[in-house]
Amino acid sequence: MLENDLREMFAWQASADQPPSRISFPVARRRAQIRRRWRRVSAIGAPVVAAAAAVAIALTATLVSGGSGTNHGPVSPAAPQGFNPLVPYAAVTWYPYRPVRVGGSDWRRALLLRATTPTQSTAVVLYAAGQCTLAGARLSCGAATAGTTLELTVSGPAPYVQGQQAYWTRYVSSQLKSFRPSAGTGGIVAFQYARGGWAVAESTGTPTDVLRIAASLRYGQTARVQFAFRLTGLPSSLSDAIYVSYARPEPGAQAPRGAELVVGSSQDRPGTPLRNALIVLATTQTIQPPRCSVKIVPVNGHPGNGGASKPTSCPSTVIDGYRAYLNSPPVRGAQTLFVPDADGLYLSEQAIGPAAPLSPSAALAHHLQLLGPNPANWTTTPIAP
């Protein structure tokens, strides 16, 4: 019926420019009916057309601006150009379950927040300004040289998160090992937490859970990470915090407890490969046993027949009163040091770079102060002059 009315209306419009004919009341009545029906069709279709236009305008703005999206409410402040690894910028304040482990990793341009139980998990990653690009249906974040890349495809719009346009996405790839969604995820939502900065959240549970987790993010946090050690008198090329990993028993329970710290040069731009660095890990739990070099034992005395790997003993020495085990891993020029028991702490060090200015042995002997297993004695200033 509607199709016939429209056809008649178009026919009537087409004949409008023709010379007028004699007045016919039946024809006039029919034309009046067509006009009324057309007004009803226009009234019904107008919101749909307007909505489609709004979507088209928003999508065009998104592509032109590199992914700014639609903003409801006041304009968000600009995202930070980088994060301070010693002071985690953001925190998740709500989970659909009681996490057993909560922690984070900070690469200066990317911050990963993680919470888990034996059967459930949540991962949220925030990127500093300019680290993500939305092109078409592809959201690309991070830098391969820093190991922080994340690739997603946009599958459709999601409800607004903190007043910002959000998108449901599908996982493509990631260098962040802790951000590789499992089959039980409730979805992956991406949104701009501030102008120029993107956040991506995923969790086991329901899509509503994922949205609520994203909405619970709080920014500009000031709680500093506590460490069980202090580095003093380092060379100038090892004076800047490059990466930090930390943990806490549950959200808001205690200040973040640092586990691993990577120090390097302030001249190394975030997102670029480290030229020289020192990695220090000190925790109250053993993360990994000492890795010793492996000797291949040939079969029947002939190496060509293959063989079995046989661990050889790690050379050890006493440094500053601690039994330390030294090992050269398969990275040229790198040396690793392990102390399984340093007065209640497990210590691991590694030097990175072709011309590392400080060996792990020298760091332990002259530059590393261990503060014991009690967090009350730990420091929020792990790099001292």
N, C-alpha and C positions, 0 to 999 in steps of 0.2 A: 504494500500500500504506500509506504513512504517513498519507495523507488519511483512508483508511478507519479506521485505528487511532484517529486523533484523533476522528473522528466517533463511534466506539463509546465512546471515553473520555468525551466530552461527554454522550452518552446515559446512560452509567453514572452520571456525576455528577448529572445531572438526576433520576435515579431514586433517589438516595441518601436523600432524605427520605421516601420511600414506606415503608409498613410492611414489615418484613422478611418474606421468603418462605422457604419451606423450602429447606434447604441443597441445592445441586446441585453435585456435584464438577466436571462439565464447565464449568458457568458460572464456578465459582471459578477453575478453571485458566485460562479465557479472560481473566478479569479480572486475574489475576496477570501474564499475558503483556502485557496492555495497560499495566499499571503499569510493567513493565520497559522497554517501548518508550518510554513517556512520560519515564522517567528519562533514557534515552539522548537523546531529543529535547531535554530541558532542558539536559543537559550540553553538547550541541553548540550550542544557541542562546544559552546564558548569556553567553559572551564577546562574541557579536555584539550582544546587547542592551546589555551593559555598555559596549561601545565606542560604540554609538549614544548612550547616555546621557551618556557623557563628552564626546562631540562637542557634544551639545546644551547641556551645562553650560558648556563652553568658549565656545561661540558666544554664549550668554546673557551670560556674564561680559564678553566682548569688547564687546558692544553697550552694556551698562550702564556700563562703565568708559570708554567712548570709545575703545576699541581697544587695550586693554592686552595681550590675547592670553594664551596659556598660557606659563608660565615654568618651565623646567626648571633645577634647580640653584639656587644662591643668587640672591636678588633683586638685580637690577641697580641700581646707583646712579641717582639722578635725572639726567635729561638736563640740560645747561646751559640757562639761560633765554635765553642769547644767545652768539654766538661773537665772539672778538676777531679782526677781519679781518687784523690784523698778525701773528697767530700761528695758522696753520691748525690747527683742532682735530683733524682726522683725516687719515689717509693710507692709500692702498691699497698693500699690500706684495707682492701677487702678481698677475701678468697671464698669460694663456695665450699671449702673444706678447711680443716685445721692442718696447716702444713707442718711437716716434720723438719724440713730443712728450707731455709730461706737465705738467699744470697744474691750476689751480683758480680758482674765483671765490667770494668770500665777501660776503654781503649782511648780516651780523650775525645774521640769523635762519635763514639757509640757506647751506649750503656745498656747492658743486658740484665734484667731482673728475673730471678728464677725461684720457684717454690715447688716443692715436691712432697709426696707421700709415697709409700710403696706402690700405690696403684693410680695416683693422680699427679698431675703436673700443670704448671702455668709458666709461660714465658712471655715477657714483655721486653721489647727492645725500642730504645729511643735513639734517634740520630740527631746530631747537631745540625745547625743551619747549613743548607746547601748540600747535604749528604744524600738526598733522595731526589729522584726525578720520576715524574709521572708522565709517560708518553703513550698516548692511546690507552690501551688496557694493561700496560706494563708498568709496574712500580719497581724501580731499581734503586738500591741503597748500598752505602758503604764503599769500601775500597779494597780491592784484592790484595794490594801490597800490605795492608794492615790486617787482613784476614777477617774483615767485618761485612762482607757482601751478603745481601739478601735480595732474592728475586721473587716477585709475586705477580700474579695476573689478577686484575680487577674483574670480579664476577657480577657485581651489582651494587647499588647503593644500600647502605645500612642506616639504621636510626642515628640521629646526631649524637655525638659523644662530646660532652662538655661544651655544647654549643657549636661544635665544628662538624662539617660534613664528614661522614665516615663511609667506608667502603668494605664490603665483604670481598675477600681475596682468596686465591688459591696458591698454595705453596709450589714454587718451582725449584729453587735451590738456595743453599745457604752455606757460608763458611763458618757460621756460628753453630757449633755442634749442639749447643743447648737449645737452639731454635730449629728443630726439625720435627714438626708436628706428627703425632702418632695417629693411628686410625680412629682413636676415640676422641679426637678434638671436637669441641663444640663449634669450631669455626675460627677464622682468622680475620680480624678487623683492623683496618689501617685508617689513621686520621692524622690531621695536623694538630699537634698539641700546642703549637705556637707558630707564628708566622715564619715560614721557611723550614720548620722542623717537623719531622714525621715520627709517629709512634705506631708500633704494630703489636697486637696482643693476641695470644691464643691460649686455650686452656681446655683440659678435659671437662666434660659437663655439657651444658646447653649453650646455644647462642646467646640467650639472656645472661648467662653467667659471664660469658666473654665480654659482653657490653658493659656489665656492671663492674668487672675488673678494670676495664679501660677507663670507666668513669671515676674509679676510685683513685687514680693516679694523682699524686701530689708532687708539685714541683718546687724548686728552690729550697730543697732540704739543706740543713746546716749541720747535721750530725756527722762528725768526723770519724773516719775509720781508725780503730785502735790496732796497734801492731805489737807483737811480742818481741820486737827487736828495734834497735836504733842504729842507723849507719852514720858515722861521723868521719870528717876529714876526707871525703871522697874527692877524686880528681874532678875538675870542672866539667869534663865530658860525661860525668856520671852524676849530675846534680839535679835531674828532673825526673819526676814520676811519670812514666810512660804508660804503665798498665797496673791495675790493682784488681785482685779478686778478694771478696769478703763474704762473710756468712754471719747469720744470727739465728738463734733457735726459733723465733717466731716474730711476726711483725710487731714492731714497737716494744719488744721485750727489753732489748738492751742496745747499746751502740753497736754499729757494725764492727765485726772482728776481722781484721785483715789476715789473709792467709799468704798471698803471694804479691810481691812487689817487683816491678821491673823498673830499673833506673837507667836513664840514658842521657843524651845531650838535649838541651833545650833547642839546639839548632836543627834537630830532626823534626821536620814538620809532621804533624799528625797525619796518619794515612800513608806515610812513606816507609820503606824498609828501614829497620834499625841498622845503623852502621856498627855501633858498639854498644853493648848493654850488659848489665849485671842483673841476674834474676835471683831473688832471695825468697825462699818459702820457709816459714816457721809456724808450726801448728802444734796443738796438743794431741793430735792424732797422726798416725803414720799414713801418709798419702800413698807412698810407693816404696817398695824395698830398694836397697841399693842395686843399681843396674851395673853389672860387671861386664867386661868384654867377653865375647864368646869365641871359643876356639872350635874349629871344625875338625873332628876326628875322622880321618879317612877310613873307608871300609877295606879290610884286608891289606892295609898299607898302601892302597892305590887311590889317590885323590880323585881320579877320573871315575871311580865307582860310586861317587857320592859319599856322604858321611853323615854323622850325627853331631849336633851341636852340644858342646860341653862347656858349662860356665867355668871360667877360671877365677881364681881368688882375686878380690879387689886389693890393690895395694892400699895400705893404711898407714896413718901417721897420727901422732898426737899433736893437736894444735890448740893452744890456749887451754890445755887441760882436757880437751874432748877428743875421743877416738874418731877420727875422720877417715872416710873411705873416698879414694879418688878414682875417677873413671873418665876416659876419653870416649864420648859417644860418637856416633857416625857423622858428626858435623865437624868439618875440618876447622881446626883451630880452637875448638870449644873444649872446655874441661868442666866436669861436674864433680861436686863434692857433696857427700852425704854424712850426716851425723845422726845415727838412729836414736841416740839418747843424749840430749844436751840439757841435763838437769831438768828433765820432764818435757822437753820440747823435741820435736823432730825437725831437723834442719836440712834443707837442700839448697845448693847454690849452683849457678851455672853462668859462665862468661860467654858472651856472644860477640862475634865480630872478628875480622881478620887481624885486627891490631888491638885487642881488648886491653885497655889501660890498667886493668886490675884483675888478677887471677882470683879464683874462689879461695885459695889457700891464704893469699895475702889479705883478702877481705875479712876472713874469719880471724886472722891473727892480729890485724891492726885497725880494722874499721867497723867491726860488727860487735855490738853490745846486745847480748841476749838477756831478756827481762823475766824469764821464768814462765811457768804455766798459769799463774794467777792473773786474770785480766785486770785486776785492780792495780797491777804494777805496769801495765802496758802503756804505750805512748801513742798520741795522735800526731806526733811529729817524728816520723821514721827517718827523715833525712835531715840531719843537723849539720851546721857548718863544721 
